[in-house]
Amino acid sequence: MRTGTFTFLEDILRDYPITDDYINKRQCQITYTADICDQGIASKTAKQLQKNMKLTTELDERLVQLRLNEACVAYCLAHTDQETLTIIDELYFKRHSALTLEGLGQQLHLSKSCISKRRAQFMMLLADQLGLSSSMSY
């Protein structure tokens, strides 16, 4: 896997615990912008404005990508074993994890290479789910 792809996936995993906050913040930004734009339009009905808001939030690229990332990570977490889940949780979901690959290996009674392979398999699954499989190798 390319280093850039791996780093991109790591960023998605680190952001996963707060993705809901990002989604809510983006929806508020869209709503606020739409309210400012629609204040001068008195002829539109409330239903038309609400329909336009729904379309805007459904078509917003950042919002769609955030939802896709969240769904893909959730799918991968649901389809992995407990040890890999612990590895991903310790490395990416904890704010200030003190454990390294060796520390995780000691905690889970696995070698450092086994921890690394499990993490790589999880990243491959996540890349497949996100449609990044074509950038997996040179």
Secondary structure, DSSP 4 states (H G I P E B T S, - for coil): --HHHHHHHHHHHHHGGGHHHHHHHHHHHHHHHHHHHHTT--SS-HHHHHHHHHHHHHH-HHHHHHHHHHHHHHHHHHTS-HHHHHHHIIIIISTT----HHHHHHHHT--HHHHHHHHHHHHHHHHHHHT-GGGS--
